[in-house]
Amino acid sequence: MPPRPSRPSRSGTFTGRSRTLTGLVTAAAATAGLLLTGLAPGAQAADNPYERGPAPTNTSIEASRGSYAVSQTSVSSLVVSGFGGGTIYYPTSTADGTFGAVVISPGFTAYESSIAWLGPRLASQGFVVFTIDTNTTLDQPDSRGRQLLAALDYLTQRSSVRTRVDATRLGVMGHSMGGGGSLEAAKSRPSLKAAIPLTGWNTDKTWPELRTPTLVVGADGDTIAPVATHSEPFYESLPGSLDKAYLELRGASHFTPNTSDTTIAKYSISWLKRFIDNDSRYEQFLCPLPRPSLTIAEYRGNCPHTA
């Protein structure tokens, strides 16, 4: 019996030709798959090469630990200059390449231990984190700003984990006078990718020269650095063109950043990821602006972010 001729399909082509084209497409896809399989281990398909870790969820950024196992190493004040030593927390695995980094300063009369909880919490989300002691517990914000930068330089140039750090993706944080110091550091080094002053204190209230995306965190019950005379004017003085935000914690005090706090961690992680890693997957937690809640008295900012 002679072969049955191909029938026109509903698309106006012939079913026999469609099968042929389908076969060619399938073969091409299989070949492409083989080529992709042959890529070097660790090659990422993501458009942003700085993305680290799985796609975030509200649960993942509120968790006490992220997806990375964390190691730590102590840095003695005897082997550094310009600051008082500290502890470096870093993702144990090197499979994902280098990470962005952040240095964190304590406040007036305080030691590294007062901000140590942030070390493993942030590092487990995919950062190298250096919580430091200052030269003395009485150092003022301008000095703490210089110490934050000295610690960043040590971290990227001399530390035992320097090969794990991308020296082009750095940020600073600090509590109280350390928070004021983070503004000073960002003023001195505009190349920084993020700054987060936590209930910051500084006699300088205006920061129009900052070019670093800045998240200002205040506390509604702060009587040492009241938001009306510190965090709010800090935020309002930042350039309107700058990616910036103001988070006022509800039912919080000046010392709230000294103990583990989910709200501080959630928005700090999101800010650092968004601007140090340029990871737009975290934009969802910052824009639209978070609404007032049991832990947020107020949140201001500019959305969408431009960086």
N, C-alpha and C positions, 0 to 999 in steps of 0.2 A: 504494500500500500504506500503511495507517495506521501511524503511528510506533509502535515497540515500547515497551511500558511499562517503566519503570525496575524493576530487580530488587532485592530486598532484599539487602544485603550481609551479611557475617558479623557485622558490628558491630550489625546491627539497623536501620541507616539505609538509605537508598536510594542507589544508585550515582549516580543523576542529581543528587540533592541534594548528595552528597559532592563531586562535581565542581564544583558551584556554590560550595560553601563553600571548597573548595581554591582556586578562582579568586579569591574575595574575600580570603582570607588572603594569597595571593601578591601581589595588588594592594596590600594594606595594607603588606606588607613592602617592596614596591618604593617606595611613597610615603615610608615611614620612611627608607629608604636615601637617597632624594633629599634629605630634610630633613637627615640627618646629613652628607651630602656638602656641604651649604650652610653648615656650621659654619665659623666663622672659622679661618684657618690656625693651626695650633699647638694647637687645642683638644684636650684629652686626655679619653679615655673612662675612664681609670683612676680608681678610687675615691680614690686618694691623689694629690692634685695636685702633691706634691713629688717623686714618682718621676722620676728622671732616668736616661736610658740604657736599653738593652735589658735583658731579663730576665737576671740574672747566672747564671754557671756557675762551677764550680770553676776551670776554665781561665781564664775572663775575669778573676777577681779575683786570680789568681796571675800574670797577664801583666804584663810590665814597663810596658805602656801600656794604657789603657782605650779606650773608643770615641770620646772627644772629642779633637779637635785642641786643642793648648794654646799659648797665647801667654804672654808674661811681660813684666813691667815692673819696673825697679829703683826703689827709693825711697831717696833720700839721707837720711842722718841729719841733714842741714842743714835739711830741710823738715818735720821731725816733732819732737814733744816727747814725753818719757816713755819712749822706747825708742830703739834705735840704727839705725833704718831696716831695709831688707831687700829681698826680692824677692817680688813677687806673681805667682803662676801662676794662670791662669784659662782656662776653655773659650773657644775663639775664637768659636764660634757663639753668637748670641743667640736662636736659634729656639725654645729651650725655656724662655725667660724667665729668672728669677733662680735663683741657686744658694745652697745653704748654704755656710758658710765656716769655715775653721779656721786658727788662728795657731799656729806651732810655734817653740819657743825652744830654743837650744842649751844645752849644759851648762857647767860650771865651766871656766874658761880657754879655752873654745871659741868659735868664730865660726859665723856662719850656714852657711858651707860644710860644716860637719860634719853638718847635717841637711837639706842642699839636695836630696838625692835624693828625699825625700818630696814635694817641691813638684810636679814634673810627674807623678809617679806617682799621687798622689791627685787632682790637678786633672783628669787625663785620665779619671777615673771620674765626674766631674761635681761638683766642688767648686771654690770659689775658695780658694786656699791661700797664706798669707803666712808665709814663713820669715824670721825676724828676727835681727838682731844685738841684743845687749843694751847698756845704757849703758856697762858695763865688763865685761870677761871674768870679774871676780871677784864679781859680784853674787850675793847669797844668794837662796834660794827665795822669800822674801816679796817681795823687789824684783822678781824675775822674774815673779811672779804679777801684780804691778801693771803690769809692762811688757807682758805678754800682753794684758791688758785695754786698755791704752792703744793697742796695735796694732790690736785689734779695733775700737775706736772710730774710729781713723784710717781703717781699711779701709771701714767702713760709712758714715762721714760726710764724709770729705775726699778719699779716694783717687780716682784716675782711673777705677776700675772699680766705684765704689760703686753704680751703678745696676744692676749685675749681681748684687749680693748681697742676699739676704733677711736683713735684720738681726734677724729673730726666730729664725733657725736658725744658731746659732754654736757652735763648739767650740774646745777648746784641747788642745795636745799639747806635750811637751817631753822632752828627754833629761837625765838626771842631775839637776842642780839646776834645770834647765828643767822636768823631770818633777815635781820637788817644787813648782815654781812653778805647774804646771798644777793641782795640788791646791789651792794657795792661791787661784788665780783662780776655781776652781769654788766655793770656800768664800765668796769675796767676792761672786760674782755667780751666785746659784742659778738664774737664767734660762738659763744655758748648757745646751745640749742634750747635750754629750758632753765627756768629759775622758779623755786617754790619757797617763799618765806612763810613759815608757820608761826602764827601769832607774833609777827616780827616787830622789833623795836628799833627805832633809829631817830635821831634828832633831825635828820634830813627827811622832809616829808614829800618832796617832789622829785620825780624821776622821769622827766620828759626825754632824757637822752637814751633811755634803755632801748635796745633793739632785740632783746632776747624775749621770746614768748614767756609770759610770767603769770603764774597762778598764785594769787594772794589769798592766804587762808587766815581768817580772823575768828574770834570767839565772842559770842554775844555777852558772856559774863566776865570778860577780861578786864581786870582792874589795874593791871600793871602796864599793859600796852592797849588801852581801850581802842576799839575799832574806830571810834570817831576821830581820834587824834593820831592813829597809826595806820592800820590796814586800809581803811577807806580812803584817806588822802593818798596813800601809796598808789592804790589802784586808780583813782581818779586822775592822778597826775601822769600816768603812763600815756604814751601817744595813742591817739584814736585809731591810727592805722596798724597798731601792734596787736598781734594775737594775745589776748589777755583775758583773765577771769578773776572774779572775786567770790570766794566761798566763805560765808559766815556760818560757823557751827552753832547749832542751837543747844542750849543747856550746857555750854562748855566754858572752861576757864583758860587762863593763860597757860596752864600746865597740861591741858588736855593732850597736846602732842607728845608728852613724855611717856604715855602708856599706849599700848596697842589700841588703835581706833580704826574701825572699818571705813568710816566716811573719809577720813584723811587718806587712808591707803587707797581706796577706790579711785578717788579723783587724782591723787598723785600718780598712781600707775597710769591712768588714762592720759594725763597730761604729758608724762615722760614718754610714753609710747607714741603719742601723737606727734610730739615735736622732736624728741631725740631720735626715734626710729622712723619718723615720717610715716607712721602706720595709721592709715585712714580707717582701719577696722575699729579703732577706738573713738572715732568721731561721734559715734552713736551715743556715747556716754556723756559727751560734752555739749552736743547740739542735737536737738533743741536744748535750750538751757534747762538744767535740772530745776524742778519746782520745789518750793518749800515743803519740808517734811518734818518728821519727828526729830531728825538730826541736822536738818538744814534750815537755818533761819532766813537766809537770803542767798541768791546766786545771781551774779551779773556777768556779762561777757559779751563778746562780739562773735556772732555766728553768721554764716559758716566761716571756719578758719581758712586763712589764705595760704599758710606755709605748707 
